[in-house]
Every structure is written in structure tokens, then in C-alpha cells.
Amino acid sequence: MDAYYAGSPTVTDLPITGGSVTVDRGSKIRRALSLTLADPAYLPWGATDPLAVYGQQLVVSRGIRFPDGTTELAPLGTFRIDEPSGDVDLGPVTLTGKTLEAAIQDDRFTAPTSTSGYATTVAAITALIQETLPTATILNSTVGARNPACATVVWDAQADRWDAVTQLATSMHAEIYVDVLGRFVVADIPDLSTAAPVWDVAEGPTGNLIAASRKMARAGVYNGVIVSGENSASGTPPVSGSAYDTDPTSPTMWGGPYGRVPRFYSSGLLTSAPACTDAATSMLRDAIAPNVQTSLSSLPNPALEAGDCIRLTYAGGRQDLVLVQALTVPLDVEGDFPITLRGSKEDTP
């Protein structure tokens, strides 16, 4: 773990004693850092100290050190430092941080801001981000690198810039987040029906699953999505569209035993009824995914990302494909590796 200030390294190989990186697809800021250092000398006093809060960043990795001294590391992210604290004489120093979505969120609009003049949605996303972080990299990783035309919409002064960016991504049936390399990634919304597993977790004497607990919840599971669009800047009338789970074999069928549980979404970027219906259909796939929370005890996999598909194999032979909703990667040797999973599709061994 290395500390940087104004783009230059200030401390390498910080001697941390514990901590974790939490990755949560449901959070506005996907990656959050917490860590502990035993030495109180790292407690910042001046504005340019390595662990102060005036633009200082930490680049965090986790990996394996081999007997010959070489290492193999997986990056966990670049974090701005938000809050260091500790006893000035005895320590320890505790520290929290967030990835760069937080910088965009902090930079609220100081005047009404419009997407007028941007031909495509990704161009508007790029402009809003680079007004705050001029050197930021924006990567469009959607299927076919799709980049639809951008409707004209105006956000008021004091509006949340990051909310505006995420609304733009949602209008193109995508999500946006900062990845482990510090890039702003526009990505397809994970779909369990087409996802391929990137990691196998199995019980048994040769497996990597030590223990698992499972909880199923209704919270966050919807069987209908109603989308509306109203855009005074474009002069178009209000529009709407919807999508419902009408599959008679689905446990969340609209009006079935699960009931009627609609989710509502509104965006000025949607200016036609077909666009609203398309957005509702895209959101429904994620909305009906079972909220299955599984905590795994295994060797941590720092390369895992929220939205990845993993295959779970239980002792009885059952195999499930699931999507990672959230995970916490420990930064110490013996920390737990809890994973929250969304969706569950039985796989054929």
C-alpha cells in the first residue's frame, strides 16, 4: 500500500496492521477503505502530510508473497483519504477512504447545467466527470460499446453531479463505477441468465469453501418497474413505460403469490414511451433477482468485482450460479471474506 500526494508517491509499503476494502454494487460509491496503522507517527498534523485529507490518496493491493520474496498482487483501488484519527501518543491510527466517485459527488453544480451540445450519452458523462477530474479515464465497456444519442436535460444549481452521471448511465441501460485502476467504467447491468462464472467456490476436502450461511430476503426485490420521463428543456410531453414479471413459472410473477411490488424511476433523459419501456425492461431483470445473502468463509479473492458471477458447489452436489452484490476483502492475513450475493440460478454439474 502506497501513499500519494499531487500525483507523487510519499510513502511506500505502509506498515498496516489491519483493515479491509468493501465493494458494494448497491452503494453510490462502490469501494470504501478502512485500515489501521500501529505507529502514531503516521497521524497527520500538516496539510501536506502523507495521510492528510487534502487530496492525498492511497493505492491499495492485496496478494501473495512467495518464499523467494517475490510478490503477486491484485489491485483493490485508489482511495482518497477521508478521515484519519488516533491517539497522538499511543496510536493506533485508523483511516477511512473512498474511491473517486466521491470527488464527483462533492462537486455539486454551482449553476444550472445542461447536456445540450453533447451528441452522445458517453460524451455527456465524460464532460461531467472531467469538469471535476480533468485527467479521468472513462471506459465504455457496454456490449458493442453502445453510445446512444443524449437527450437535453438541465440540472439545477446545487444538484448532485454524480447523480447526474448515474442518470446518464441508466438512460443507456448501464451502470457506472470506478474500478480498481481508478477508471470510470460504463458497464452493462449484470444479467444472471447470460453471465459466465469467473470463480468456483466449492465445499469438500479439495474445495476452497470452508463454511457458508444463507439468508433470503424480500427487500430490494421488485416484480414491476414503472418508468416516467418529463423534460421541460426538450419541450416534449410527459411519457411513461413499464415492465412486469409475467412469467407464470416465476416466483415473483406480478399478481401471483409474491404480490405486486413495483419500483418507480423517473428521468428527464427519457423522452419517449418506447425509451421508458426499454429502460423498465432492462431494470426488471435486476429487480426480480432473488436477494440471497450468503456469507462465505474462504481464502479471499481480491480480484473479484461486484457484479461478477460465481459458481457455488455445496457438499450435496448442488451447484448455483450467483451474482456478487457486495464483498469485503480483508487486508490482514486472517480476516473473513464475506460476500453478499444477488440472484440464484441452479447450474447443472
N, C-alpha and C positions, 0 to 999 in steps of 0.2 A: 504494500500500500504506500503510495507516494502522494505528497502534498505539492500543490502548485499555486502560484500567485502571479497574476497578469501573464499567464502562459508559460512561466518558467518554473522548473522544479525548485522547491525549497527544502524538502526533507524526503529522503528515500528510505524505504523499508521501515516505516513507523512500527515501533515495538508494541503492537496492540496486545491486550490480554483477553479480549472477548468482543463479542458484538455480532451483528447479523445484517443482512440485506434482505428486505422484504419486497417482493414483487407482487403487485396486485392489479389485475386487469380491470377490476371494478373501481379503482381509485383514479381521481383526476391526475395525480402524479404517480406514475406507475412504480417507481423504485424509490425506496427510502432506506437510509443507513442509520444504524446506531452502533457505537463502538465504545470501548473503554481502554484507556492507557493508564498504567500504574503510576508513571512518573509525573508529579505535579509540575515539572519544568515545562511541560507542553501546554499548560494553561495559558492562553493568550492574555497579554496586557496591552500591547500596542496594536494599532490598526493594520500594520503590515506583518505581524507575527504569523507564522505558518498556519496556525489553526484559528485565526480570527475569522470574522464574519463579513468581511468587506470585499467579497469576490474570490476568496480562497476556495480551492477545490481539492477533493481527494479522488484519486484514481484507484479503484479497488479491484483486486483479483483474488481468486482462491484456486489452489491446485495441489500438486503433489511434488514433494522434494524427494528425489531418488538418492540411493546410498552414495552415489558418486558426487553428490552436491548439485547436480543439475535439477532444474525445475520445469514443470509443465503447468502453465497457469491458464485459467479461463477468466476473461474479464467479467466483472459484475456491474460495472458502471462508473460514470464520473459524477460526483456529487458535490454540490456547493455546500459549504458548511453553514449550518443554521444556528446551532446553539451549543457551544462548549461550556462546561461548568465543572466545578470540583473544589475540594478543599485546597487552599493555596499552599499549605504546608505538607499535608499528608497524601493528597490525591484520594482516589483516582480521578482522572479527567474523563468525563463522559461527554459524548458528542453525538449530535444528530445532523442529518443532511438529506437533501433531496436532489433528484435529477432535474434537468433544465426546463421541464415543463413549468417548474415553479417560477423561473425567471420570466416566462411569458405571462403567467398568471399575475405576477406582481405588476407588470407594466400595463395597467389599465388604460383604456383610451382616454386621452386628455381633451379630445374634440370628437365630434361625430365622424365616424369612419365608414367608408363605403367600399364595396367591391367593384364599383364602376371602373371600367378601364382594363379589367383583367379578363382576358378571353376564356381562360380555363380555371377550373377549381384549384388545381395544384399551384397555378401561378398566384392565385389569391392567398392560398395557405403560405406559400413561400414568402410573399411580401409581408404578411402579418408577422411571421416569425423573424424574418431578417431585419425588420424595423427595430426589433429588440436586440437580436443577436446577429449582427451583420455577417459573420463568418459561418453561421449554422448551415449544416448539410441537411437537405430534405430529400428523402429517398422514397419514390413511389414504387412500392413492391406489389401493387394490386395485380391481379391476373390481366395480362395484356398491357400493363401499365396504363390502364384506362384513365382518362383525364377529361371528364365532360365539361361542357360549357358552363360558365358560372353565372348564376342569376345575380342581378343587382340588389343588394340589401345594405341597409345602413344600421350601424350600431351606435347607440348614444354615447356621449362622453360619460366616463366612469364605468362603462361596461367592461366585463372581464374578457381580455384579449384571448386567453386560452379557450374560454367557452366559444368564442367566435371561430377559432381554429377547429375545434372539435365538431362544431355545427357544419362547417365546410366539409370535413371528412365524412360525416354522417350522410350528407347530401349525395355523396358519391358511393354510398353503401360500403363504407370503410371505417376504420378507426385509426387514430394516430397516437404515437407514443415515442418516447426517447429510448433508444436501445442501449446495449452495453457499451457501444462505441461512441455514444453521445450524439447519434444521428436522430433526426426526427423522421420516423418511418410511417408512411401511409400504407396500411395493410388491409387485406380482406378480413372481414369478420370471420372468426373460426367457425367451421361447419363440420360437425362430427360425422355427417353422412359421407363426406369426401376426404376427411383428414387421414393421413398416414401416420402411424405411430413412430415417434422419434426415440423412444426409450422403452425397454421392457423391464417391469418390476415383478418379480416372482417370489412366491413362498417356496420353501423346501430347503434341503441341505446344501444345494448348489445355487440357491437364489440370493437375491440382494434385498428381499423384503423381510425385515425382522418381525414387524408387527404392524397391524392396520386396524383402525377403528373407523366406523362408518356411521354417518348421520344423514338422513334425508329430510329436507325442509320444503315447505310451500313458498317461503319468502323468495321473492325475485323470480318466480315462475308465472308467466302470463300466457293465456291462450288466445288473446286477441290484441291487435295493435291498431290504433286509430291515429292517423297522421293528418295534420292540417297545415295549411300554408296560407299566410296572409302577408302581402308585400306591398305596402303603400308606395315604396320607391319605384316599383316597376309599373304601377298603375293597373295591376291585374286584380280581379275579384278574388275573394277567399275561395280556397279549394280544399278538398279533403280526399282521403282514400283510406282503405282499411284492409286488413287481412286477418283471417281467423283459422284456428286449427279445426278443420272439418273432417279430418281423417277418423272414420269410425273405429279404427283399431288403436287410436292414440289414447293414452290415459288422460291427456289434457284436452280432449275434444271439447270444443265450445258448446256449452249447454249440456254436457254429459255429467257424470258423477263428480267431476272436478269443479263444475260450476262455470260461472262466467267471470273471468278475471282479466279485464282489459288494461292495457298500457296505453297512455296517451303521449304523443310527441308533436311538437309544433316547431316549424322553422320557416322563416321568410325566404329561405333559399329554394323552397319547393313552390313552384308557381303554376303547376298543372295537376289535375286529378290523377293522370297516369303516373306522374312523378311521385305523388303521395302514395299511391298504391304500390309502386315498386319499392319505395322506402319501407312501407309497412310489411311487405312480404319478406324483405331482407331482414328486418328486425325480428320478425316472428320466429325465424329459425333459431335465433339465440334465445328468444324469450321463452320458448317451450322446453328448452333443455333442462333436464332434471337438476335440481340444486342438491347435489350429492356431495357432502363434505367428508373427505377421507383424510385421516392423518396417518402418514407413513413413517415408520422408523427404518431408515436405511442409510447407506452411505450417501452423503449429499452429492447431487449432480449440479454443479454450478453453471453448466451450460444450458440448463432447462429454462425456457421462457414461458411466461403466461400466454395462454392460447395454444401451446403445444399439445399434441395428442400423445398419450402414453397407453401402453397395454399392461393391465394388471392381470396376473395369473395367481389364483388362490390355490391352497393346498388341495381342495377337492377337484381341481381341474377347470373350474370356471374361469373364463377369460373375459375381461371387459375392456373396451376402448373408452377412454375418458379424456376430457379437455382440462388442462390446468387453468384454474381461475386465479389462484394465488399460491405463493410459496415463500418460505423464509430460509435463506441459505446462511448457516452459521459461519462465523469467521474464526471460531476456535475448533479444536480437534474433535471434541466430544459432544458438540451441540446437536440437538434434534433437528430433523429436516421435515417440518410439517408442510403438507401440500393440501390445498383445498381444490376439489375437483368439481367441474360442472359437466353434466351430461353423463350418460352411461349407455353404451351400446354393446350388447353381448357379441363377443367375437368367437369365431369357430377355431378351436385348437388345431 
